[in-house]
């Protein structure tokens, strides 16, 4: 079933990206592996492999996790637990948060770039 040429709004496209779905139809997968995006959507055929997110998702992840990282730092610095127990807990918490948030940020970033038309390899050559 072909979709109309009009694109969804920013919030809808980014919301679909956060859920690892195609920003156009919302049904197809956005990733084929942890951070490897698909070339085309399985459902609507939208080409997505040309959208280059580069370092944007990593930057956005670090920016979003800033308050969490500050809280973890205070927990380790001013907590009543010995350093040998609080540091492994902090490392696991930070690593887990990054691993959970990074693909979501990449999906949202790809959706925003796709919607705006930026991030394609063709635009870099002009």
WOUR-V535394 format. One record per backbone hydrogen bond with DSSP energy under -1.0 kcal/mol. NH is the residue of the N-H (numbers start at 0). CO is the residue of the C=O. E is the energy in kcal/mol with one decimal. If there is no record, write none. Layout:
nh: [NH & NH]
co: [CO & CO]
e: [E & E]
This chain:
nh: [12 & 13 & 14 & 15 & 16 & 17 & 18 & 19 & 20 & 21 & 25 & 29 & 31 & 32 & 37 & 40 & 47 & 48 & 50 & 51 & 55 & 58 & 59 & 60 & 61 & 62 & 63 & 64 & 68 & 69 & 70 & 71 & 72 & 73 & 74 & 75 & 76 & 77 & 78 & 84 & 85 & 86 & 88 & 89 & 90 & 91 & 92 & 93 & 94 & 95 & 96 & 97 & 98 & 99 & 100 & 101 & 104 & 105 & 106 & 107 & 108 & 109 & 110 & 111 & 112 & 113 & 114 & 115 & 116]
co: [8 & 9 & 10 & 11 & 12 & 13 & 14 & 16 & 15 & 27 & 21 & 19 & 35 & 35 & 29 & 45 & 38 & 38 & 47 & 118 & 52 & 54 & 55 & 56 & 57 & 58 & 59 & 60 & 64 & 65 & 66 & 67 & 68 & 69 & 70 & 71 & 72 & 73 & 74 & 81 & 81 & 82 & 84 & 85 & 86 & 87 & 88 & 89 & 90 & 91 & 92 & 93 & 94 & 95 & 96 & 97 & 100 & 101 & 102 & 103 & 104 & 105 & 106 & 107 & 108 & 109 & 110 & 111 & 112]
e: [-2.6 & -2.9 & -2.2 & -2.1 & -2.1 & -2.4 & -1.1 & -1.7 & -2.8 & -2.3 & -1.5 & -1.8 & -3.2 & -1.2 & -2.0 & -2.1 & -2.4 & -2.5 & -1.4 & -3.9 & -1.9 & -2.3 & -2.7 & -2.3 & -2.3 & -2.3 & -2.2 & -2.2 & -2.9 & -2.3 & -2.1 & -2.3 & -2.2 & -2.4 & -2.2 & -2.3 & -2.6 & -2.9 & -1.1 & -1.5 & -2.2 & -2.2 & -1.2 & -2.4 & -2.8 & -2.4 & -2.4 & -2.6 & -2.5 & -2.5 & -2.3 & -2.3 & -2.5 & -2.0 & -2.5 & -2.7 & -2.5 & -2.3 & -2.3 & -2.4 & -2.6 & -2.8 & -2.2 & -2.3 & -2.5 & -3.0 & -2.4 & -2.0 & -1.5]
